[in-house]
Structure formats: structure tokens, C-alpha cells
Amino acid sequence: MAAKGPKNAPLKVSIRIEGYREARKAIRQLSPDAKRNLRAASLELSQFLAGQVKSAAMSDSAQSALMAPTVRAVRGIVPGVEVGGMAGVGRHGNPAYDVLFGAEFGATAYPQFRPHRGREGYFIFPTIEENDERIGQMWLAAVDETVAQFSGDGEG
């Protein structure tokens, strides 16, 4: 999983795909139409993953539930989700990024959050890890299908 972004931006997490490096070579050779086709397939997988993360957030804790409305599917070649951002959450309307890391990883200095759990996480990362193998296989199948569909005469 790769996570990145500045503090007030949503946390973006993409799934780890076994075989991605090999597939990347084939993807580079694809036409723009084929890449659009692959992005559409990836978005469907991202939407499924976002639904899983939202469900996990709703069933985890009060702070995690505040993050559920901020979960979104990421558009791109590789499936992923983004969580948090500037949206106001909770009764005081605090920005989601103020709550996100405490909700996901806990804290030692802030008593409103659960105990710090290190890198393990409570609802985002465990849910993604639980789904990454299956989604990775589905994504690789979509790559194979796209390559087969758009190879040959270059027409789709």
C-alpha cells in the first residue's frame, strides 16, 4: 500500500498488486483508449474498495464513523481510496484531517482516541489489506483483458 499527501489533503492509499511491475510494461504500450478502458475497470474496483472501507469505518468507532462520508474511490490505473481532507466532521465541524490519523492509528497524547496501534491501523489499512489480494487479481485480469481487447490491429 502506498499512502501520500500533505497534512490537510485526503490520505490516498492504493492497493499493493503482486505482478504490478510486469503489468506496467504492458500498460505503457496501450493506446489512450485502452488506458481509459483500464482506468474504468480500476475505478469499479476502487468503488468496491471504498464501500468496504466505509462499512469498516461505520462499524469501528465513533471517530472512524466520522470518516466514512469522506471515503472516496480514487481514479487512476491502480485501484485505491482516499479518506479525510478538509470536510468538516463531527458536532464541531473540525476538518476531517484533524480526526483521521487518531481514528485510524490511535494516539498516546490525545485521550479522545483509542490507544496508539502503530502502523497496523484500525479500519482503513486492515480493510485494504484484507481485500488487496482479491482486488489485485481482478485488476490483473482487467489488464490482461484490456491488452487482449486492444492488441492486434489497434482497434477496440
QUIBELMO-V898008 format. One record per residue. N is the residue number from 0. SS is DSSP state (alpha for helix, beta for strand, coil for the rest). D_CENTER is the distance of its C-alpha to the mean C-alpha in whole Angstrom. Layout:
BEGIN
n->N ss->SS d_center->D_CENTER
n->N ss->SS d_center->D_CENTER
END
This chain:
BEGIN
n->0 ss->coil d_center->9
n->1 ss->beta d_center->9
n->2 ss->beta d_center->9
n->3 ss->beta d_center->11
n->4 ss->coil d_center->13
n->5 ss->coil d_center->16
n->6 ss->coil d_center->17
n->7 ss->coil d_center->17
n->8 ss->coil d_center->14
n->9 ss->coil d_center->11
n->10 ss->beta d_center->9
n->11 ss->beta d_center->6
n->12 ss->beta d_center->4
n->13 ss->beta d_center->5
n->14 ss->coil d_center->6
n->15 ss->coil d_center->10
n->16 ss->coil d_center->12
n->17 ss->coil d_center->16
n->18 ss->coil d_center->18
n->19 ss->alpha d_center->16
n->20 ss->alpha d_center->19
n->21 ss->alpha d_center->21
n->22 ss->alpha d_center->19
n->23 ss->alpha d_center->19
n->24 ss->alpha d_center->23
n->25 ss->alpha d_center->23
n->26 ss->alpha d_center->20
n->27 ss->alpha d_center->22
n->28 ss->coil d_center->25
n->29 ss->coil d_center->24
n->30 ss->coil d_center->25
n->31 ss->alpha d_center->24
n->32 ss->alpha d_center->24
n->33 ss->alpha d_center->22
n->34 ss->alpha d_center->19
n->35 ss->alpha d_center->19
n->36 ss->alpha d_center->19
n->37 ss->alpha d_center->16
n->38 ss->alpha d_center->14
n->39 ss->alpha d_center->15
n->40 ss->alpha d_center->14
n->41 ss->alpha d_center->11
n->42 ss->alpha d_center->10
n->43 ss->alpha d_center->12
n->44 ss->alpha d_center->10
n->45 ss->alpha d_center->6
n->46 ss->alpha d_center->9
n->47 ss->alpha d_center->10
n->48 ss->alpha d_center->7
n->49 ss->alpha d_center->7
n->50 ss->alpha d_center->10
n->51 ss->alpha d_center->10
n->52 ss->alpha d_center->8
n->53 ss->alpha d_center->11
n->54 ss->alpha d_center->14
n->55 ss->alpha d_center->13
n->56 ss->alpha d_center->13
n->57 ss->alpha d_center->16
n->58 ss->alpha d_center->18
n->59 ss->alpha d_center->18
n->60 ss->coil d_center->20
n->61 ss->alpha d_center->21
n->62 ss->alpha d_center->19
n->63 ss->alpha d_center->16
n->64 ss->alpha d_center->17
n->65 ss->alpha d_center->17
n->66 ss->alpha d_center->14
n->67 ss->alpha d_center->13
n->68 ss->coil d_center->14
n->69 ss->coil d_center->12
n->70 ss->coil d_center->9
n->71 ss->beta d_center->8
n->72 ss->beta d_center->6
n->73 ss->coil d_center->6
n->74 ss->coil d_center->10
n->75 ss->coil d_center->11
n->76 ss->coil d_center->12
n->77 ss->coil d_center->9
n->78 ss->coil d_center->6
n->79 ss->beta d_center->3
n->80 ss->beta d_center->2
n->81 ss->beta d_center->5
n->82 ss->beta d_center->8
n->83 ss->coil d_center->12
n->84 ss->coil d_center->14
n->85 ss->coil d_center->18
n->86 ss->coil d_center->18
n->87 ss->beta d_center->21
n->88 ss->beta d_center->20
n->89 ss->coil d_center->23
n->90 ss->coil d_center->26
n->91 ss->coil d_center->27
n->92 ss->coil d_center->24
n->93 ss->beta d_center->23
n->94 ss->beta d_center->20
n->95 ss->alpha d_center->17
n->96 ss->alpha d_center->16
n->97 ss->alpha d_center->19
n->98 ss->alpha d_center->18
n->99 ss->alpha d_center->14
n->100 ss->alpha d_center->15
n->101 ss->alpha d_center->18
n->102 ss->alpha d_center->17
n->103 ss->alpha d_center->14
n->104 ss->alpha d_center->16
n->105 ss->coil d_center->20
n->106 ss->beta d_center->23
n->107 ss->coil d_center->26
n->108 ss->coil d_center->28
n->109 ss->coil d_center->27
n->110 ss->coil d_center->28
n->111 ss->coil d_center->26
n->112 ss->coil d_center->23
n->113 ss->coil d_center->23
n->114 ss->beta d_center->24
n->115 ss->coil d_center->22
n->116 ss->coil d_center->20
n->117 ss->coil d_center->19
n->118 ss->coil d_center->16
n->119 ss->coil d_center->16
n->120 ss->coil d_center->14
n->121 ss->coil d_center->15
n->122 ss->coil d_center->12
n->123 ss->alpha d_center->9
n->124 ss->alpha d_center->9
n->125 ss->alpha d_center->12
n->126 ss->alpha d_center->10
n->127 ss->alpha d_center->7
n->128 ss->alpha d_center->10
n->129 ss->alpha d_center->12
n->130 ss->alpha d_center->11
n->131 ss->alpha d_center->10
n->132 ss->alpha d_center->13
n->133 ss->alpha d_center->14
n->134 ss->alpha d_center->11
n->135 ss->alpha d_center->12
n->136 ss->alpha d_center->16
n->137 ss->alpha d_center->15
n->138 ss->alpha d_center->14
n->139 ss->alpha d_center->17
n->140 ss->alpha d_center->19
n->141 ss->alpha d_center->18
n->142 ss->alpha d_center->18
n->143 ss->alpha d_center->22
n->144 ss->alpha d_center->23
n->145 ss->alpha d_center->22
n->146 ss->alpha d_center->24
n->147 ss->alpha d_center->27
n->148 ss->alpha d_center->27
n->149 ss->alpha d_center->27
n->150 ss->coil d_center->29
n->151 ss->coil d_center->33
n->152 ss->coil d_center->34
n->153 ss->coil d_center->31
n->154 ss->coil d_center->31
n->155 ss->coil d_center->29
END
